[in-house]
Amino acid sequence: MDKAGNFIGWLHIEGLNLSVALVEHALSKVHFTAERSPYYKALLAAEEAAKQKKEKVWSHYEETPVEEVVQVLEEKERTANYKPVFVTEITDDLHFYVQDVETGAQLEKLMENMRTEVGNHPPVEGSYAPRRGDFCIAKFVDGEWYRARVEKVESPAKVHIFYIDYGNKETLPATRLAALPPAFSTRVLPAQATEYKFAFIQEEARADAVDSVVRDIQNTQCLLNVEHLGPGCPHVTLQFADSKSDVGLGLVKEGLVMVEVRKEKQFQKVITEYLNAQETAKSARVSGGGRPCHPPLSWA
């Protein structure tokens, strides 16, 4: 029943749906309200057939040309958005920790206030019982207190800790640890050391490669760009702050590391540069012009 009180329904004559028949013979068109009916597909098929005959209600029907839609896949471009960082620690597997330069002043202020607080209220030696996962403060070899996290407790004499603002690790007796005052917790200022890995370089790292990186960039300011995410930590390229030269590419040129080939189109330009540097380093070794003090890498 419609708003005017008219009956709306389906009329069948000897099994023939009269609505479908009217549409099929170009005497009627399909109304959008038929979408919810069980005969909608039959009505559409009948209407399409009637259109092709161009008779009666479809006598002036002109088929709208279908424009070919060409799907354009927008290729992702490599993003180069380098930010200043301070490199604080290099690990044996060639990962490294950095602090953001923009939050450096906040960390310095927090450390200054924390040391003043600890100096005014020195912790009672032996009063702190470390537990794995605890945030605490630890007295470093320089005699200063730093924020840390307990990673493992072997015994009161051997507590493994991680300095959350610098990335280095140490094993200390519990007597050199104390509770972290709430005013200086990670809620006030998050841990400032962030772990990264060199992008486009294979995981295997030789000791001389690590030594080279430690010598060149530890405790210095660099420029960092996140290239892609990886298991454990983001993979990045690192530039020297003054020359803007690529630290990782320099390691490849020295023959200290191998290139990690990636298939993403946005990385092909930089990957090609890395591979060319690798071939140059390989040729230099073969010709005797390389650095003979280093055992050769596997140039498979």
Helices and strands as residue ranges (DSSP letters): E 12-13, E 16-17, H 18-24, G 32-36, H 40-53, G 56-58, E 83-90, E 95-100, G 101-103, H 104-120, E 135-139, E 145-155, E 158-163, E 169-172, G 174-176, E 177-179, G 182-184, E 194-198, H 207-217, E 221-228, E 235-240, H 247-253, G 265-267, H 268-286
